[in-house]
Amino acid sequence: MAVNPIRLTISQASNLFGISQKTIRRAIAEQEIHYIVVRGVYKINFESMLKWSQERIKISNKLANQGIGQYVEKWKIKNRLYSPNPKLAETKEGQEVKKRGRPKKVVAPEINKLEEETKE
């Protein structure tokens, strides 16, 4: 089964990566990014754009500070109920964790046990 690649317009890529449209157009002109043209609009291959941005430190830093990377810390899931891997969710001593309908108080030995399980 063929996977459809994710494609971005120049303005979408500019907003997502935190760089100017002129920089992206320059990369297209130098054939550093893979793209197609659909009805006169450049559609950039996301994977190609990501690889290109990671090869350049300045652009990589802009992605982290001005692009979508600035929101990553806010997106981390700290609630064990909704975490994809509850063992990786942070729990603090005295914090109540809901487990199968009943709240359970977390104590220090259990935190150490969770940390040991995640290291393995």
Secondary structure, DSSP 4 states (H G I P E B T S, - for coil): -PPPPPEE-HHHHHHHHT--HHHHHHHHHTT-S-EEEETTEEEEEHHHHHHHHHH-HHHHHHHHHTSGGGGHHHH----TTT-SSGGGS---TT-EEEETTEEEE--HHHHHHHHHHHH-
